[in-house]
Amino acid sequence: MTMISIDKAHQIINDIVSTRMSAIAQESICMPLADALRHVLAEDVVAPMNVPQFARSTMDGYAIDVKHGAKPQSHYIVIGESRAGHGFEIPVSTYEAVKIHTGAQMPIDTNTVIPLEQVQNILDDISTITLSEEVRNTMVAQQYVRHEGSEIQKGKVVLKEGTLLRPDMLALCASMGIATVAVRKTPRIALLITGNELVDYREALPTPYHVYDANTILLESFIKQAGGTLVMSMRVGDALLSTIEALRTMQSHADVIITAGGASVGAHDVVRRASHECGFTEHFWGVQQKPGKPMFFCSQAATLLLGLPGNPVSAMICFMEYAHRLIGRLRGAESPLPKLKAILRSDVISDPERDEFIRVQIIPDGDQCYAEPLSEQHSSMLTSVATADGYVYARAGIPMIAGDQVTVHSWWV
């Protein structure tokens, strides 16, 4: 297959994903609210009650009744107290007041709150309060009162289907006594890492020629961050039969298989061949990008397979550019990486043949943000992503000059 552009790769993935979105995104489960963070709502959340559920005070002070257009009395007899969790149920007459605390229920027959600091001449027995002429002249009915349903009315849609739930949204649901929500099922993701040379980081290296496996923990973490459900994670050597066996196992358990390694043209790069043996149809192989050229994408029945390069830097950037968005679409919630505008601080010499993902650090300076390209952009160096905040596109053959405004794709979501 001919190597394609980044834009074409996105288009192909989007077209294939679109045919599978409805089947996955329309499945839903009822989930406890405490577990629903970063899940996508499968149906509207409707308010089961008014918010506030009763008229309440927004100040510490005294609750009284003020007729519309009338001037308050100069003296009031204090007959009780209303505080949070304990209301005052006795009717209040025109000359009576009830001491009230912020958030407490407004007593029966009261409609106005006099702030504590505006009350004068409180006697020692606090049975009577006096209002100055100035306070009486400026006071209006309904002041410092939040009325029932003034924020949310019962039956109103407060969160729409398709919303990606944030902590503040969970708090909103909790404030109305909503204990469970209907959310879309998250796509099941299987991860396959390949490489004879790889060793678990918790074990000793058996020879000087082995290296620690960074891809497993890297991609498992990003899968979870993207909102996928990691159902299986395996590591195999560069052997065709074991790779075929792993892929066949994953096909029956996952909506998406993500592989890292074995995607190039070497004698030990067997993942593409294994995918063909498992019945996958290849939609592209090779993208005009740097790093991550030997990336491929294929599908078989209801399973998608995204083959990433084995180099951890290339795997990470390709995951964030393609897999993060793919998982988001299958969840029913578009989730491209956060973007921010910044001013480039140094020139970038672009590759003449391939678009490049230039890793940058974000440097705030007053009201402006600057993007500083890292001096080392080599794909073999994990420090080039661990010390970066994201990347910018450098289009092939188009120079980027210090002072240009650029869009930074941040991978910390």
ROBA-57387 format. One line per 4 residues: number of its first residue (from 1); their letters; for each residue x, y, z of C-alpha. Coordinates in steps of 0.05 Angstrom, whole numbers, plus 32768, in hexadecimal, padded with zeros to 4 digits. Example, Ala and Ser with C-alpha at 12.3 -4.5 7.8 and 13.67 -1.06 7.14 Angstrom:
<atoms>
1	AS	80F6 7FA6 809C  8111 7FEB 808F
</atoms>
This chain:
<atoms>
1	MTMI	8000 8000 8000  8015 8048 7FF2  8028 8072 802E  7FF1 80A4 803E
5	SIDK	7FEC 80E8 8060  7FD8 80F4 80A8  7F96 8113 8091  7F87 80D6 8066
9	AHQI	7F96 80A7 809F  7F65 80CD 80CB  7F30 80CA 8094  7F37 807F 808A
13	INDI	7F34 8071 80D5  7EF7 809E 80DD  7ED3 807D 80A3  7EDE 8037 80BF
17	VSTR	7ECE 804C 8106  7E8D 806C 80F0  7E72 8029 80D9  7E7E 800D 811F
21	MSAI	7E6D 8049 814A  7E23 803D 8150  7E28 7FF5 8166  7E59 8005 819E
25	AQES	7E43 804B 81B2  7DFA 8039 81B7  7E06 8002 81EB  7DFC 801D 8231
29	ICMP	7E01 8007 8279  7DE6 8023 82BA  7E22 8039 82E3  7E2A 8053 832B
33	LADA	7E37 809D 832A  7E78 8095 834F  7E94 806A 8316  7E7B 8094 82DC
37	LRHV	7EB4 80C6 82D6  7ECA 80CF 828D  7E92 80A2 8274  7E61 80BA 823F
41	LAED	7E18 80C3 824E  7DEB 8094 8227  7DAC 80BC 8237  7D99 8100 8251
45	VVAP	7D9D 810D 829C  7D5A 812C 82B1  7D54 8152 82F3  7D2A 8129 8324
49	MNVP	7D1F 8165 8351  7D22 81B0 8353  7D64 81D1 8364  7D62 81EF 8397
53	QFAR	7D2B 81C1 83B0  7D13 81F9 83DE  7D1C 8244 83E4  7D5C 8252 840A
57	STMD	7D85 828C 8424  7DC5 82A1 8403  7DDC 82C8 8441  7DE1 82C3 848C
61	GYAI	7DAC 82F2 84A9  7D62 82F6 84B8  7D27 82DE 848E  7CEB 830D 848C
65	DVKH	7CAE 831A 8460  7CB1 8359 8435  7C74 8369 840B  7C83 837E 83C3
69	GAKP	7C8D 83C9 83C1  7C87 83D0 840C  7CBB 83EA 843D  7CD3 83B9 8472
73	QSHY	7CC3 83C3 84BC  7CF6 83E4 84E9  7CF1 83AE 851F  7CE7 8362 851C
77	IVIG	7CDE 832F 8552  7D0C 82F2 8548  7CE3 82B2 8552  7D13 827C 853E
81	ESRA	7D4C 8263 8512  7D54 823F 84CF  7D95 821D 84C0  7DB0 81EB 848E
85	GHGF	7D8D 81A8 849A  7D5B 81C6 84CA  7D24 81F3 84AF  7CF1 821E 84D4
89	EIPV	7CAA 8207 84C7  7C80 823A 84EF  7C5E 8271 84C7  7C7F 82B5 84CE
93	STYE	7C56 82F5 84D6  7C66 833A 84B9  7C89 8352 84F9  7CB1 8312 8504
97	AVKI	7CF5 82FA 84EC  7D1A 82B8 84EC  7D65 82B4 84F3  7D80 8290 84B5
101	HTGA	7DC2 8274 849D  7DDE 826F 8456  7DBD 8235 8431  7D86 822C 8464
105	QMPI	7D3D 8226 8450  7D14 8266 844E  7CDD 8261 8484  7C94 8261 8472
109	DTNT	7C79 82A7 8460  7CBE 82C7 8458  7CDC 82DF 8417  7D17 830C 8427
113	VIPL	7D59 8307 844E  7D78 8340 8475  7DC4 8333 8477  7DDF 832D 84BD
117	EQVQ	7E0D 8369 84B5  7DD2 8396 84A3  7DAD 8389 84E4  7DB4 83BB 851C
121	NILD	7DA4 83BF 8566  7D9F 8375 8574  7D8B 8370 85BD  7DAF 8342 85ED
125	DIST	7D77 8310 85EB  7D79 8313 859E  7D2D 8313 859E  7D27 8354 8577
129	ITLS	7D4D 8371 853B  7D4D 83B8 8521  7D59 83D1 84DA  7D76 8415 84CA
133	EEVR	7D51 8445 849D  7D87 843C 8468  7D7E 83F0 8467  7D32 83F6 8465
137	NTMV	7D36 8426 842A  7D64 83FA 8400  7D47 83B6 8411  7D1C 8393 83DC
141	AQQY	7CF1 8355 83E0  7D10 8312 83CB  7D58 8328 83D9  7D8B 82F3 83EB
145	VRHE	7D5B 82BA 83DB  7D66 8281 83AB  7D21 8268 8398  7D0C 8220 838D
149	GSEI	7D1E 820A 8347  7D44 824A 8337  7D81 8222 8320  7D62 81E2 8305
153	QKGK	7D1A 81D0 82FD  7D01 8189 8306  7CFD 8165 82C2  7D31 8190 82A1
157	VVLK	7D6A 816F 827A  7DA9 8181 82A0  7DDB 8156 827A  7DD1 813F 8232
161	EGTL	7DDE 80FB 8214  7E25 80F8 81F9  7E42 8122 8231  7E86 810C 824A
165	LRPD	7E7E 810C 8296  7EAD 8139 82BE  7EB3 813E 830A  7E87 817C 830D
169	MLAL	7E51 8159 82E6  7E53 811E 8317  7E4B 8151 834F  7E0F 816F 832C
173	CASM	7DEE 812A 8328  7DFF 811B 8371  7DDF 815D 8386  7D9D 8144 836A
177	GIAT	7DA2 80FF 838A  7DB1 80DB 8348  7DD6 809C 835B  7DDE 807A 8317
181	VAVR	7DE4 8092 82CF  7DDD 806F 828B  7E20 8071 8267  7E39 8055 8226
185	KTPR	7E64 8017 8229  7EAD 8027 821F  7ED1 8004 81E5  7EF7 7FC6 81F9
189	IALL	7F41 7FCE 81E9  7F75 7F97 81E4  7FBF 7FA8 81E4  7FF5 7F7D 81C2
193	ITGN	803E 7F8F 81CB  8072 7F6A 81A1  80BD 7F63 81A4  80EF 7F2C 81B5
197	ELVD	811A 7F5F 81D8  80E6 7F77 820A  80E8 7F67 8254  80B7 7F7B 828C
201	YREA	80D3 7FB8 82B0  80C9 7F94 82F3  80FA 7F5E 82DF  8145 7F5C 82D5
205	LPTP	815F 7F60 828E  8177 7F19 827B  81AC 7F33 824A  81CB 7F76 8237
209	YHVY	81A4 7F71 81F5  815F 7F73 8214  8139 7FB3 8224  8102 7FC4 8254
213	DANT	80BB 7FC6 8238  80A1 800E 823E  8068 8006 820C  803B 7FDC 8237
217	ILLE	8035 800C 8272  8035 8048 8241  7FFC 802F 8215  7FD3 800F 824D
221	SFIK	7FD4 8052 8270  7FBF 8079 8232  7F88 8047 8222  7F6A 8053 8266
225	QAGG	7F73 809E 8261  7F50 809E 821D  7F14 807B 823D  7F1D 8035 8221
229	TLVM	7F13 7FF6 824A  7F53 7FCE 8249  7F3B 7F86 8244  7F7C 7F64 8233
233	SMRV	7FC6 7F74 8230  7FFA 7F44 8215  8043 7F44 81FF  805E 7F12 81CD
237	GDAL	80A0 7F08 81A9  80AB 7F14 815F  808E 7ED1 814A  8056 7ECB 8117
241	LSTI	8030 7E92 8137  802E 7EB0 817E  8019 7EF3 8161  7FE1 7ED2 813A
245	EALR	7FCA 7EAD 8178  7FC9 7EED 81A1  7FA2 7F13 816C  7F6E 7EDC 8165
249	TMQS	7F64 7EDC 81B0  7F5C 7F27 81B1  7F2B 7F27 8176  7EF6 7F06 81A1
253	HADV	7EFE 7F35 81DC  7F0C 7F7A 81C0  7EED 7FB0 8195  7F32 7FCC 8187
257	IITA	7F76 7FAB 8187  7FB2 7FD9 818E  7FF6 7FBC 817F  803B 7FDA 8188
261	GGAS	8075 7FBE 8160  807C 7F90 8124  805D 7FC2 80F4  8099 7FD0 80C8
265	VGAH	80B8 7FA6 8090  80EF 7F80 80B5  80F3 7F35 80B7  80DC 7F36 80FF
269	DVVR	80A2 7F66 80F4  8069 7F34 80F3  802C 7F59 810E  8011 7F6E 80CA
273	RASH	8019 7F27 80AF  7FF7 7F0C 80EC  7FBD 7F3C 80E3  7FB4 7F23 809C
277	ECGF	7FB4 7EDB 80B4  7F7D 7EEE 80E5  7F50 7F09 80AE  7F5B 7F54 80B8
281	TEHF	7F53 7F82 807C  7F8A 7FB6 8079  7F73 7FFD 806A  7FB7 801E 806B
285	WGVQ	7FFF 8011 807D  8032 8048 8081  8023 8092 8090  804D 80CD 8079
289	QKPG	805D 80E2 80BF  8099 80E7 80ED  809C 80C2 811B  806E 8087 810F
293	KPMF	8072 8079 80C4  8066 802C 80CA  8020 8031 80E7  7FE6 8008 80CB
297	FCSQ	7F9C 8002 80D5  7F6E 7FC8 80C4  7F2B 7FA9 80D7  7F0A 7F65 80DA
301	AATL	7EBF 7F5E 80E7  7EB2 7F88 8126  7EFB 7F8E 813B  7F2A 7FC7 812A
305	LLGL	7F76 7FC1 812D  7FA6 7FFC 8131  7FEE 7FE8 8129  801F 8019 8149
309	PGNP	806B 801B 8142  8092 7FF8 8178  80BD 8034 818A  809D 8050 81CA
313	VSAM	80A1 8099 81B3  8081 8088 816F  804E 805B 8191  803A 8093 81C2
317	ICFM	8033 80C9 818D  800C 809C 815E  7FDF 8086 8197  7FCF 80CE 81AA
321	EYAH	7FC5 80E4 8162  7F9A 80A9 814B  7F86 8077 8181  7F6F 80AB 81B4
325	RLIG	7F3F 80C8 8182  7F29 8083 816A  7F17 806D 81B1  7EF2 80AE 81BD
329	RLRG	7EC7 80A5 817F  7EB6 805D 8191  7E9F 8077 81D6  7E71 80A8 81B3
333	AESP	7E99 80E4 81CB  7EC8 8108 819D  7F09 8110 81C5  7F41 812F 819D
337	LPKL	7F7C 8146 81C5  7F76 818A 81E7  7F92 81C2 81BC  7FAF 8205 81CE
341	KAIL	7FCC 823E 81A6  8014 8251 81B3  804D 8279 8195  8087 8251 817A
345	RSDV	80C8 8264 819C  80FA 8243 816D  80FD 8233 8123  80EA 81ED 810D
349	ISDP	810B 81CF 80D0  80D7 81A1 80B3  80E3 815E 8092  80DF 8166 8047
353	ERDE	80B6 8126 803C  808D 8117 807A  8061 813E 80AA  8081 813F 80EF
357	FIRV	8066 8140 8135  8094 8172 8158  8095 816A 81A3  8092 81AB 81C9
361	QIIP	8091 81C7 820F  805D 81FB 8221  807A 8239 8242  8047 8269 8260
365	DGDQ	805D 82B2 8260  8028 82E2 827B  7FEC 82DE 824E  8011 82BA 8217
369	CYAE	8027 8272 820E  8065 825E 81E8  8077 821B 81C9  80C0 8208 81CE
373	PLSE	80D4 81CD 81A1  80FF 819B 81C5  8147 8199 81AC  8143 814D 81A7
377	QHSS	810B 8132 817A  8127 80ED 816E  80F3 80B6 8173  8120 8089 819C
381	MLTS	8121 80BA 81D7  80E8 80B4 8209  80FF 80F4 8229  80E6 8118 81EA
385	VATA	809F 8109 8200  80A8 8105 824C  80C1 814C 824E  8091 8167 821A
389	DGYV	804A 8181 8223  8032 816E 81DE  8042 8176 8195  8036 81A3 8158
393	YARA	802F 818E 810F  806A 81A0 80E3  8051 8196 809C  8083 8178 806B
397	GIPM	80B0 81AC 804B  808E 81E7 806D  80BC 820B 809D  80A2 8224 80E0
401	IAGD	80C0 8265 80F8  80C8 8280 813F  808E 82AF 814C  805C 8286 8124
405	QVTV	801B 8274 8148  8014 8228 814D  7FE1 81F7 8168  7FFB 81CA 819F
409	HSWW	7FDA 8186 81A7  7FE2 8176 81F1  7FE4 812D 8205  7FD3 813A 824E
413	V	7F87 8136 824C
</atoms>
